[in-house]
Amino acid sequence: MDIRFLESFVAVADCGSIAEAARRLNLTPAALSQRLRTLEQDLGHSLVMRAGRRVRPTASGLAVLDHARALIEGARDLRAIAAQDEPAGQLRLGAIATSLTGLLPGIVARLRARHPRIEYHIRPDSSVNLYHGVIAGDLDAAVIVRPQFPVPKSTGWLTLREEPLVLLVPEEAPGTDPLAIVQNHPFIRYDRNQWGGQIVDRYLRQNTLKVREWLELDALDAIAGLVSRGLGVAIVPDWAPPWPEGLRLRKIALPDAGGRQTGVLWNLSGARIAAMQAFVEACRTPARGP
């Protein structure tokens, strides 16, 4: 049985669409459908069925889905084990939104140039969800905001960037006193469900700042866009560029403000340890300037 055919079935089950799964796997829909038919012939049962415009697993498909995932994962581990000390196999990585555009591309580019046999699966999500993904072993590593509690001894941590809190104000807004500005303008709050948002909330409480809050959301680029349109002010970590283009705003340093640390959390053991160590080494390598 070809593992690639199992990967095709799992992709269809996850996407609910042959066309979308084909795009994800860089196949034509016809080629993917042929893989499914061959797999169904090997197993002797239909694995997917159409439900309106969607495709979903049959009862037989659901019965084998988890086993198919385990076989695919095992095959990837075998590649890494067979490579012995040579970094190879698939790395399962996570990244928060700002690191997905600002930090991870450079890291992966450096790693790919050194170790072309490593493959990648990258999952975007919040720091808290990615943290639990690494702890549970669902991810090998994740670029996240450092938690405010000690990480387990089974994991490693490397800080990639210190991101102090800054006040974002519209470009034409008068005044330079950040504390006065915060209290006298509509405030756009960084979501307190996010670890970075909790750091902002702690700063406000420690400085007894009362704000005129009218909106709370978890997308930093969207917050910057709202400030640029003159809809309010916000306190955010000074995240790694790129920032959205065309912003008309100012960044003002805050007195006695800490910030967040963005870094990589990784598992210290596993079948892909050689690839994992290569990834961490690529994280330690300073990015080259333009």
Secondary structure, 3 states (H helix, E strand, C coil): CCHHHHHHHHHHHHHCCHHHHHHHHCCCHHHHHHHHHHHHHHHCCCCEEEECCEEEECHHHHHHHHHHHHHHHHHHHHHHHHCCCCCCEEEEEEECHHHHHHCHHHHHHHHHHHCCCEEEEEEECCHHHHHHHHHHCCCCEEEEECCCCCCCCCEEEEEEEEEEEEEEEECCCCCCCHHHHHHHCEEEEECCCCHHHHHHHHHHHHCCCCCEEEEEECCHHHHHHHHHCCCCEEEEECCCCCCCCCCCEEEEECCCCCEEEEEEEEECCCCCHHHHHHHHHHHHCCCCCC
